[in-house]
Amino acid sequence: MAKKKKQIDEITIDSNDDITLPKKLAILPLRDIIIFPNMIYPVLIGRATSMDAVSSAIDGEKLIFVVVQKNPEVEEPTFDDVFHYGVVAKIVQVLRLPNNLFKVLLEGLFQAKIKRKYSKNTFLEAQLETIELDIDPDDKELSVLERHLTDSFKKYVNKGKNLPSDIVLAFESIQDPLHKLYYAAANIRAKLEDKQRLLEENDIKKKFFLLNSILHSELEMLEIENEISSRVHSTIQKNQRKYYIQEQIRTLQQELEDDEGMPQELLELKEKIGKANLPPHALDKANEELDRLRKTPTVSPEFSVNRTYLELLLALPWDEKTCDNLDIGHVKSILDDDHYDLEKPKERILEYIAVLNFTGSLRRQILCFVGPPGVGKTSLAKSIARALGRKFIRFSLGGVRDEAEIRGHRRTYVGALPGKIIQSMKKAGTTNPVILLDEIDKMSTDFRGDPSSALLEVLDPEQNINFNDHYLEIDYDLSNVLFITTANVKYDIPLPLLDRMEIIELNSYLEFEKLQIAKKHILPKVINEFGMEKIKINFEDKALLKLVRQYTRESGVRNLERMIASVLRKLAKELVSEFKPESEANSEEVAKKLTDNAEFMKAVGKKRFKISEATIEKYLKSPIFREKSDKLSKKIGVATGLAWTSVGGDIMPIEVVLMPSAAEKLTLTGKLGDVMKESAVAALSFIRSNYKKLGLSEGFNRKKEVHIHVPEGAIPKDGPSAGITIAVAIISAVSEKAVPGNIAMTGEITLRGNILPIGGLKEKLLAAKRIGINKVIIPADNQREIDDFADDIRDGLEIIPVKTLIEAIPHIFATNGKINA
């Protein structure tokens, strides 16, 4: 029959019970306290195993063996987790507390160590061996050690702050040396390991030596603590005295009501306020901050915060302006010198200058240049500033996700700063600079706020006359600033911001445009940077076109500039190696001599250096991009689509194969997005429901798997404009009729076979022309955009608008609308 567990609420045990050490005794592991003999300790226990051990002891002789855990983090200690030396203690009282805790009052009796281990119960048990110490009352050395302990313990109690003085009286009343030693050990603040060593020592003299050593170390620590405390107290008193004197001086200054005694830095700030032509509201704020500075102690952190604010207030431009150059001929000349083509953006800027000639100011103009990377958006903004004679400031909004980046932080925050707008105005030094907000489409939002919402006030002509920065705290007029923004993707700009800006699109460059830009702008710039002006370099047009076609694939000209620079660097190395030994040319000192050597420059200047297509391959090795001629051949089950990307247009071949299968199945691969997958399903559904009109056999996909794949599978692809291309590729695979390689197409398909309009048509046409495609099928609703395109884009392209897929079939397969499969 199972024994019922004893319920403990409150037990008080007679301390006069006889003490008999049983053969087996329960063990109580403690986490952070050591109990010494002859001492009474209250202990809180909450572990179930500890409660079982206490219950077992109460049922027996009321004795329990108390040991310390080696690691207090261990929840269920074993014999390996506790020290084997401890104290046999008597349970004096057990009191039940809330939260299932017990308060156990223990009286330490004598030392013991574990002799034999038992672990059958839930708690630890052991057979103990008592430790008895030999004490000779006539031992003089022991008496000296006891006297030394007494002196040290008295000093420790007197220097300590947390020990009552009556401890010394109780200590002196103890006659037994061992009892005295344990009393002192129990009342000092020492490491648990040191106290355990003291408990495990079996020689009385060594115990005294060890305890004296511990006390000596603790006394040194107390002296250091007291010294540090004294220093801190002295410093506080000194600062309080200084503050008191400063307050007296400030009171006297207020009585005198003049500037006598004002620090020099405040006098300088007051002089600057008088000279600065501040508007009334800014002047009032400046005087208010100066008065606050006079009343603030210089040692106060608020003093430096207020001084920094006042310095910013005085550094901002309030009425300084640059005089605009409104000569249209001058502006046109600078824009043409800096940029090739870009007729539409240039025309819009000239219109802006023309209106300025009439009004003198134009507030409602926020320009946004949208285009792929490298087409000249940032440099065009810089040219506008140069043409007008204004200061130019640029900062990027890419990755900005904190509203405080625009509006600033409130001064209550540590390390507060004004926003980028106010910082830019301070940097410009005038009230009418050109500020470029770069990458406005790449802002993001998180828990710190929405920076695009903060920009609404900046870019709204009705509001930015009173722009309020959180740090500045007063209104600042931004109406004279010409704000220009740039973006790669118009659709990524938040709609409220888009509504406040005039969009000017900068398109991808054609090959002939890149050729002219390289000849007129990039080559002279790189040659000047490399100090090669005196060298006669003939960069052939064919070599430049080879760089464009086979070594760069981009909408802009950044990579083209890098490739040209790479070619010229290799030419420079070749020239230096030819005229000087290569080992010497590696030395910086020799390289400087070469630059200064007139004979070397004269010898190099006499020769002409032609850079041809062969030179390009010699310097840059094999081309990076393959020719697209293989993609222009006829292929069954392959149709060429046109795609729009953030760096311009590109072609997108779509492949289709039919394979035997147990059931009808459609497989889509190539990392396609959901919209593109739905377009493929819609295209297949239209073909299945209209197979007769298309001249296809009934059940062409019965027990067939239709596999649609878009190459370059590592690149994500999405959008509905590939619908017509997918449908044509499926028809080609089913009918086994090849699609001509010189035809590309774009358009969204519906279940009725209608071809819906798409976006990015200009970039797509440029991509088709770049590859060598001469026939493009587009949605009929996009035809109205063709008239706005430059002749350079339309020349050489046969653009065929269609309303339905059935209408497009004859243009693709050269049939009467039906395909015999």
N, C-alpha and C positions, 0 to 999 in steps of 0.2 A: 504494500500500500504506500502511495507517495506521501511524503511528509509535507504538510502544509507550511507555506512560507510565512515567517513571523512578520506581523505588521508593526512597524515602529512609528510612534508619534512623538513621545517624549519619555525618556528614561533617565533617572538619576541613580547612580551606583554608589554604594557606601564605600568610601575610600579606605576603610579599616579592614576590608577583606584580606585574608591571607593570600600571599602571592606564591603560586606554585606554577612553575614553567611546564606546560604540557609537552608531550612528545612531538606534537604537530601543531603549528601555530599559523593562523591566517596572516597574509601579507597585505598591507595597505600601501600602494605606490603613491607618492606625492610628486607634484610637478615642479614646484619652485620654492620649497621650504624644507629645511632640515630641523628635525626635532632632536634636542639634546637631553640627556638624563637630567632629572631633578627640575625640569622646566615643564610648565603647563601651557599648552597651545590649543586654540580653537581652529578647527580645520573644516572647510566646506567640501562636501563630496556630492557628486551627481552621477558618476558612472555606475551602471548597474552592477558591475563586478565589485566595485568598492563597497556598494551597499550590501552585497551578499557577504563580503568579508567581515564587515562590521556586525551584521546579523549573526554570523557564525561565532564571532568572538563573544557577543553578548550571551549567546546560548551556553558558552563554555566558561572559561575562567576570566572573562572580561579583559583578556590580554590580546594585543595585536602587535605584529612586527611592522614597524614603519620604516620604509626605505625611500630613496629618491630616484626618480627616473633619469636616465642618461639624456634622453631627448624628450622635452616636455610636449612635443607635438604628437607623440604616439598616443593614440586613443586607447588601444587595448594592449598594454605592455605585457611582455613575456619575461622569463628569467634573464634573457639576454639584454633586455631593455632597462634593467634596474641595477643599481649597485648592490653588492652582496653584504656590505656592512651597513648596519642600521641600529635602531634603538627599539627595545621592547617597551611598549607603552601600555598604560592602563586606560581603559575607556571610563571617564568620569561621568560624562553626561552626553546624551544624544537628543537633539531637538530637531523636529521636522519643520522645514521652512516652506514657503510657497514655491511653486515651479518645480516640485519634486526634488528639492535639495535638502541635505541633512547637515546640521552643524554638530560636529563631534568634538567634545572637549577631551584632549589627550594629555596624560601626565607621563613624561619620559621617565623610565626606571633605570635601565642599564644598557650598556652596549652589548651587541651580539652580531654574529655573522651566520650566514646560511651554510648549513652542513649537508643537508640532503633536501632535494626538491620534490614537491608533489604538485601535480597539475590536473588531477582528475576532476575537481570541481570547476565551477565557472570562474573562481578566483584562484590566486596563487596561494600555496601553503608550503611550509618548509619545517624541517627539523633544525633547531638552532644550537649554536655553540656560544655560550656566554664568554665575554672577555673581561677578565679581572686584571686590574693594574696594581703593581706593587708600589706602595707609598711608604717611604721611610720618614716619619715626622722629624727625625733628627738630622736629615740630609740638609747641609748648609746650602749646597748649590740649588736645591729645590726651593729653599727659602728665599734666596736671592732672586730666582726666576719669578717667584710669586710676588715679591716686592716690586720688581720691575714691571710686571703685568699690572699691578695695582696703580702705579704711577702713570703708565701709558693709558690705561682705561680712564682714569680721572681726566687726563688731558683731552682724550677723545670726546668724553661727555661734555666737557666745558666748551670745546671748539665747535662741537656739533650743534645744529639748530633744532633738531627734531627729537632730542632726548631730554626727558625731565631730569631735574637735578637730584630727585630722591632716588634715582637709580644708583648713584654713588653710595648713598647711605645703606641701601639694601646690599650692595656689593661688599662693603666693608664689614657688614654683620655676619657674613658667611665665614665659617672657620675651616671647613674642609677644602683643601687645595683643589681637588678635582671638581667639586661643586662650583668653586669660585671660577675655575677655568671655563666650565660649560656656561656659566651665567654671562661671563664677558663675551664668549663666542656667540651666544644667542642674541646679544644686543648691539653688535657692530654690523655695519653695512659692508659686507665682503662678498666676493664671488662664491657661488654655490660650490664650485669645484674646490676652492680653498677650504671651505667648511667641511666638505666631505673628506678631504685629506686629513683634516684635524680629527674627524671621527674615526677614521681607519687606523690612525697611529696608536700602537699598543704600548709605547714607552712614555711614561708620564713626563719625563724631562723634555723629550723631543716634542711632546704636545705643547709644552710651555714655550719652547723655542719657536715652534711654528706659529703659535698664536701671537707671540711678541713681534715676529716678523710681519705678520698680517697687519697688526695694529700700527706698526711703524709706517708701512706703506699707506695705510688709510689716513694717518696723521699728515703725511706729506700731501696727499690729495686734498685734505681739508684746508691746509695752508694755501695751496694754489687757488682753491675756490674762493677763499676769503679775500685773497689778494685781488683776484679778478672782480669780485663784487665791490671791493673798495674803489678800484679804478673806475668802474661804471658809475658808481655813486658820485665820485668826484667830477666826472665828465658831465653828468646831469646837472650838478650844482653850478658848474662853470657856464653851461648853456643857459640855465635859468637866470644867472646873474647878467649874462650878456643881453638876453632878451629884455630883462628889466631895465637895463641902462638904455637900450634902444627905444623902448617905449617912453622913457622919460624924455629922450631927445626928440622923439616924434611929437610928444605933447608940447614941448617948448616951440618946435617949429610951427605947429598949428596956432600957437599963441602969437608968434611973431608974424605969421601969414606972409612970408617971403621965401626966397630961394636959398637963403643962407643956410649952410649945413647940408644942402641936398647933394647926394653923391654925384660925382662927375658924369657917370654914364646916364643918369636921369637928366642932368642938365643938357647933355648932348641930344637926348631924345626930345626934350622940350624945344630945343632950337630947331630940330628937324621938323617938328610939327608946325612951328611957326613959318618955316620956309616952304613946306609942302602945300600945294594948292588943293587942299582936300575939299570935297563937297560938304555942305553943312552937317549931314547925318554922320559922315565919316569923321569930321572934325570933333563933333561931340563925343563920339565913341573913343577917339584917340585921347582926348583930355580926361575922359572918365577912367580909362585904363592907366594913364599917367598918374592920376590922383590915387588910384588904388595901389600902384607901385610904391608911391611915397609912404603909404601906410603899412606896407608889407615888409617884414624883416627880410634882409637879404639872404639869411640862412634858410628861409622857408622855401620849400619846393614850389610853392605858388608864385614866388617872385620870378623865377626863371621862365615859368609858363607864361605869365603875363608879359614879360619883357619880349619873349619870342613872338607873341601875338602882335604886340605893338610894332615890332620891327617889320613883320609881314605887312601890316596895315600901311606903313610908310613906304615899303618897297613896291607896293602895287602901283601900276600906272592909273591915274584918275583922269588926267586931261592931256597926257602926252600922245601925240598922233604923228604918223608919218604922212607925208604929202603924196597922194596917189598920182601916178603917171597915167593920164587918161588919153594919151595919144594912141589911137587905134593902130596906126601904122607901126609904131614902136612895139606894141603888144603883139601884133601879128608876126613881126620879124623875130621876136624872141621865141614865140611858140613854134614857128617853123624851124628855127635853128636847133631847138632842143628835141623836136619830135617830127618824125616822118608820118605823113598821112594824118589820121585822126581828125578828119575834116569836120565831122559833126560836133565833137567836143570843142574844137577850136572855134567853130562858128557860134556856139552857145556862149562861150566866154567873151567873144567880141561883142555879142549882143548885150551882155552884162556891162561891159565897159562903155558901150554907146549910151545906155540908159543912165549910167553914172555921170556922163557929161551933162545931162539935163537936170538930174536931181541932186547930185552931189553925194547922195547916200541911197542905199538900196537894202532894206532890211529883210525883205521876204525871199531871199535867195539862199537856199541851202542845197548845194550840189552834191550828188552822190554818183561817183564813178563805179560802175559795175562791169566786171569783166574777169577773165581768167588770170592767173598769176603771170607776171612778166610782160604785160601789154602796155605798161607805162602809166598806171593810175597814180602812183605816188610821185613819180617824177613830173607828171603833168601838173599836179597841184603845186609842186615846188616852182615850176616855171611860171605859173600864174602869180605867185608871190613875187618872183623876180621881175616879172613884167610890170606889175603894179607898183613896185618899189616898197612892198610891205615886208615886215618880219614874218618868217615862216617857222611854225612850231608843229611838230608831229608827235603824236603818241598813239600807241597801239591799244586797241580794245580787245584783242584776241585773248581769250581766257579770263577776262575780267568778270567776276561773279559777285563782287561786293559793292553795294550801292555807295558806300563811303569812298570808293575810289573816284567817284564822280562828285559827290556832294561834300566829301570830307568827314572827319570825325568830330564829334562834339568835344569841347575842351575839357570836359569832366574826365575823359579817358586818359590814362597814362600813355604818353607817346603819341598824342593826337596830332594829326596833320591836315592841312587843307586838301581838297580834292584836286584831281589832275587839271581841271579847268582853271582854277585859281592859280595853281602852280605854273601852268603854261602862260598865263597872263603876266605873272611876275617875271618869268624867264624872258618873255617878249619885250617887256618894258614899254609897250605902247598899247593904246586901247583899240587899235584896228589891225591886228595881225591877221595872217591867214593861218588857221588852225586845222590841221588834218587829223581827223579821227579815223585811223586805219583799222581795217578788218572789223567793221561794225556788225557784220553778220556772224561773228564768232564769239559774241558775248554769251554768257550762260547765267543761270539763276540757281541760288541755293538758299539756305536758311538766313543768310545775312542780308537778303534783299534782292531786288531786281534792278541792275544798273540801267537797263533799257528804259525803265520808267523814269529814272532820274534824268536821263538824256532828253526826255520829252520837253522839259522846261528849257534845257540848253538850246535845243534846236527849234523851238517855237518862237518865231519873231514877236509874237504878242506877249510872251512871258519873259524872254531872256533879258529884257531891259531892266528887270528887277530880280536877277538871279541871286538866290540866297544859298550860300555855302554854310554848312553846319559849323565849321570851324570859324569862319569870318563873322558870322552872326549878323551882318548888315547886308543890304542889297548892293549888288554890283552890276553895272551896265555892260552887257555883252552884245548890244545891238549893233555896234560898229565892227564886230568881228566877222570875217568871212569864213564860215565853217564849210569845209569840204570833207565828205566821208567817202570811204572806199569799201567795196565788198566783192567777193567772188561769186556769190549766189544771191540773187535778189530775193528769192523766196524764203531765205533764212532770216531776213530782216523782219523784226516784229512789225505788224501792220500799222499800229499807231505811229511808229517812227517813219515808216515808209511813206505815210500820208503827208509828212512834213517836209519831204525832200523831193527834189527834181532829179529823176533818174537819167543819167547819161551813160549809154552802154558803149563799152570799148570791146570790139570783137577781136577774135583771133587773127593773127597776121597770115596773109598768104605768102607763098614762096617768094614771089617777086618783091613783096614788101619787106620780108626779112633780108633779102639781098641788098636792097637799098639802105635799110637801117644799118646793116653790117658795114657797108662801104662808107656811109656818111657819118655814122655816129660811133659804132663800136670800135672799128679799126683805129680811127684817130685817137680815141680815148685810151685804148690799151697800149698803143705805141707810145703815147705821151707818158703813161704811167711807168712803162718799162724803160724810159729814157732812150728810145731807139729812133728819135726824130731824124737824125742825120743819116740813118741807114735807108737805102733805097729798097723798099720792099714792094713787090708787085704781087698782090693777092688776087689770083684769077677768079672771075665770076664762077667758073665751073667748080673751082675748089670750094668756094663759099656755098654753092648749091649742094655740093656733096656733104658738107657739114650739116646743112639744113635737113637733107633727106635721110642720110644714113647714120648720123651721129647725134642728132637731137630729134625729139618728137614732142613738141610742146606748142602751146598757143602763143606764148610770148617769145622772148629772145634771151632769157637769162642763161640757159644752157649753151646757147650759141656763143654768148660772150665768154663763157668758161672755156669752151673748145677753142675759140680763137686765141685766148690767152695761153692755153696749153701749147698750141702750135708755136706761138711767138717765143715762149719760154724755151722750148726745145731748139728753136733756131738760135736763140741767144747762147745757149750752152754749146751748140755746134760751132758758132763763131769764136767763142772764147777758147774752146779746145783746139781750134785750127790755128790760132795765132799764138797760143801759149801752151806749154805742156799741161796736160790734164791734172797732173798731181799738184801743180802750182795753183791751178784755177780753183781748187777746193779750198784754198786759204782765203779767209775774209780780207786779210791785208793785201794779198796779191790782187784780189778782185777789185779793191778800191783803187789800186794803182792802174788797173786796166781802164777804169772809168775816167781817171784823170790823165791817162796817157794819150797825148795828142796824136802821136804817131799811129797808135792802134786805131783810134777813131778815124783817122785820115785813111788808113789802109782799108778799113771796113767800109768807109763811105764811098770809096772808088768802085766797089763792086755792086752789081745789081742782084737781088735775090728774088727769084720767082717761086711762088708757092702754088703748085698745081695739084691736080687730083692725086697724082702719084706721091707728092710730098705729104699730103694729108694721110695717106695710108702708111707711109714710111714713119711718120711721127706718132700717129694715133692707132696704128695697127689695124686689125680688121674692124669693119663697121659694126656698130652696136645694133642697128635695126636692119632687118632684111627688106629687100624690095618686095613690094606687094603684088608683083606680076603673077605669082601663083594663085592669088586670090581673085584674079580677074578672068580666070578660065572657066569654061562651062563645067558644071558639076551637077550630078543628080542628087537631090535631097539636100542641097545647100543653097541658101538664099542669103544675100547680103543686106543687113539692116544698118540703120544709122542711129548712133547713140549720142547723147549729150552728157558731158562730164564737167566737173568744176574747172578743168584745165582746157576745155574746148570740146569740139566734136571728135568722133571716132567712128570707125566702121565696126559692125558686130555681126560676123557670120553666124548663121544658125543652121545646125546640122540635124537631119532627121533620118532615121532608119526604121524599117519594119522587120520584125522577127517573128517566127512562129511561137505561139504561146498556148497554154492550156485554156486560157480565158483572155478576154479583151483587157488590155492594160495600157496605161499611159505612164511613162517614166520621164521625169524631168531632172536634168543634172546641169551643173555649172554655177552653183551657188546663186540660185534665183530667188528673188523676193516674192512675197505673196501676190502682189499685183501682177507680176509677170507670169506667175504660175496660172493665175486666173485667166490671163489673156490666152495662154496656150490651151486651156480647157475650152474657152469660148471659140477659138479658131477650129479646134477639132470637132466641136459640136456643130458649127456651121457647115463644115465640109461633109459630115455624116448626113445632115438633114438636107443637103443640096447636091448630093452626088450626081443626080441626073443632069442638073444644069451645068455641072463641071465636067460632065462626060466621064465620070469614074464608074467603075463596076460596083454593083450592089454588094454590100457586105465586105468591102475591101479590107476592113479591119477585123473581120471575124477570125477568132483564134489567132490574133496577131497582137504583138506588143509594139506600140509606137513609142520610140525612144527619141526625145528631143534634148539636144545638148548644145550649150553655148560655150565655146572654147574660152580659155583663160579662166579656169574654174576657181582660182584663188581670189579672183576679184568679184565682189558682190555686185549683182545686177538687179535692177528693178525698174518698174514703170510700164505703162500700157502701150507705148508707141511701137513695140516690137510685134504687135498683134498681126499685122498684114504680112510681115516677114515670116513668122511662124507658120501662117496659113499657106503661103506660097511654098515653103520648104516641105510641108506635109504633102501638098498636091504633087510636087516634083517627085517625092519619094514613092508615092502611090502609083503615079502614071509612068514613072521611070523616064520622065522628060527633064533634060538638064535646064537649069536656070542660067542665062547668060551672065558672065562675070562682070560685064560693064554696066549692069543694072543694080541700083540700090533702092531701097524703099523705106518708108516710115509712115506710121499711122496706127491708130487704135481700131480694133475690129470689134463689132458687136455680133450678137447671135443672129441678126438679120443680114450680116455681111456688110453693114455700113462702115465706112472709114471715117473716123472722127479726127478733129484737129489735134495737133500736138504742139509742144513748145520747143525752143532751142533750134528753130529751123535754120537760122543763118549759120550756126556752128556746125550743124549736120551737113549743110551744103559745102562748107569749106572743107570738111573732112573728106567728103566724096571727091571733091576736086583735087585735093592733095594726093589721094590714092591713085587717081587716074580714071575714076568712073565718069562716064559722060551722059548717063541717063538716070534720072531720079524720079521716083513715083512718090507723090505727096498727097495728103488729103486736100480735097477741093476747097475746104474752108480756110486753108492756109494760103491760098493763091493771092489774097489781097496783100500779104506781106512781101511778095516778090518784088512789087514795084518800088518798095523802099530800099531794096538792096542795091549796092553799087554794081556798076556794069562789070567790074573785075570779078565779082562773085558769079554772076549769071553767064558770062562769056564761056563758051565751051561746054555748057550743061544743057541738056534737053530735060526740062522740068515738066512732068506730066501730072496734072491734078486729076484725081479720081474721087468719085463719091462712094463707090462700092467695090468689093473685091472682084465681082463678076466683070466690072468695067476695066479692072486692071489686068485681067488674065491675057487679053490679046496683046497688050504691050509687052508682056513678059515672055510668053511662049509663042508669040507671032501666029496665033490661031484665030478662028472665028468665035472664040469664047468657050469652046468645048475642047476637052483633052481626051483623047482615046487611050484608055489605060489597057 
